[in-house]
Amino acid sequence: MSNSEASNDKQIVFDLKSDGLDVAQQALEDEDILHALIESLGDSKRRIRQFSAAALRQVAVLEPERLIDFSEDLVDALYRPEAQTRWEILETLVRICEVNSESAGDGFEAAQDALYDETSGTLRLAAFNYFVHLGTLSEKWSEKVWPLIDESLQVYHGDTEFPDMLTALFYFTKGDISDEVRQGIVDRLDFDATQGKGYIQKQSQAIIDEINKDK
């Protein structure tokens, strides 16, 4: 990193070949670097936005509480045109909501757009995971996100990302979700659990068994 012309207040220039984890660790040690990463989410260059989003995701893995005060900036980055910046930030918000439930729903509207993105399965999966994590926070949240999760399970059934969606759904069942949502999951997966094949059948049945074991 060097001090020359850049689109952040401290004029910090990032080496786009640097390892994201290394930059994240530097950001945790130097508040100026952290602020520069946040500001660079709005850079005019796509590669810089993507680099900054990836580094911030690593910050969230290490110390998510350090990003709580930047929630507004992170949500704003969900409206960038490129998929990578958006999925990196969605994964960042998931980490933050695990330590700060009060700001958990800040990206709700933007995440809905990402959930139905027609160009990137990775982005759709990141949005799905975001809603799953929101839904585990409380019964009220589970009921709010369930229609989105349920529709996704129908729309993206058979897609490459669908097995990962089922993995996330298993995590969802372990959260503080309502009985109505639990029954909705059973109803949605019943066909795959009884008529499906391979991993889809096994994971669908495992999710149903997880729900039914507490009855």
C-alpha positions, -999 to +999 in steps of 0.1 A: +000+000+000+012+035-008+001+070-004-009+084-038-040+093-057-070+072-045-107+076-039-106+076-001-099+103+024-065+089+034-054+083-002-045+047+005-039+027-027-044-011-024-024-036-043-051-056-059-028-087-060-026-087-022-041-115-002-075-105+012-068-120+046-035-101+049-053-068+041-080-076+066-055-082+093-038-049+085-072-032+086-078-045+121-045-031+132-049+003+114-082+021+115-072+042+084-069+011+063-103-001+076-119+032+067-102+032+033-117-003+025-151+010+034-148+041+012-134+020-016-167+001-018-178+032-037-148+035-060-154+040-097-133+010-105-151-024-103-119-043-094-112-020-064-148-024-052-145-062-054-111-062-037-124-041-008-156-062-004-135-094-003-111-079+023-140-067+044-156-102+044-123-114+059-125-087+085-160-100+093-147-135+097-120-123+122-137-096+141-173-088+129-180-064+157-155-040+141-179-035+112-211-028+131-208+009+128-204+007+090-237-011+084-251+017+062-220+017+040-221-020+036-258-021+027-252+007+001-226-016-015-253-042-021-265-019-050-232-021-070-237-037-104-212-065-101-222-097-085-190-103-066-191-071-045-227-079-036-221-115-025-190-106-005-210-080+013-239-103+019-216-128+035-201-099+056-236-089+068-243-125+078-212-124+101-223-091+116-258-102+123-244-131+144-229-105+168-254-077+164-290-087+157-302-051+159-288-043+125-294-077+110-322-067+087-306-036+073-299-053+040-333-070+036-345-051+006-313-052-013-309-089-005-343-096-021-330-082-054-299-104-051-321-135-044-336-132-078-305-121-097-306-138-131-268-137-138-251-152-107-260-183-088-233-175-062-251-142-055-284-159-052-270-184-028-254-157-007-288-139-005-304-172+005-279-177+033-285-141+045-322-148+048-316-181+065-294-164+092-320-137+097-346-164+102-327-181+129-328-150+151-364-152+163-398-168+154-409-134+140-379-132+117-384-168+106-420-160+095-408-129+077-381-147+057-399-180+051-419-170+021-386-159+004-369-191+014-398-212+003-401-196-031-363-200-036-366-237-029-391-240-057-376-216-082-340-229-079-348-266-074-323-285-096-299-257-099-262-262-091-266-242-058-296-262-046-277-287-025-260-258-007-294-243-001-305-275+016-274-274+037-283-239+048-319-250+054-307-276+078-290-248+098-322-229+096-341-257+114-318-253+144-327-217+149-355-200+168-381-206+141-419-209+146-439-241+144-457-228+114-424-224+095-412-258+107-444-274+092-439-254+060-404-268+056-417-304+061-444-298+035-420-283+010-394-311+013-418-340+015-417-349-022-379-348-024-376-368+008-399-396-005-394-394-043-360-378-047-326-394-053-291-391-040-280-362-018-312-343-024-333-371-010-310-378+019-306-341+029-343-335+026-351-364+049-324-353+073-340-319+076-374-334+081-360-358+108-343-328+125-376-310+127-396-340+138-372-351+166-384-323+189-421-332+185 
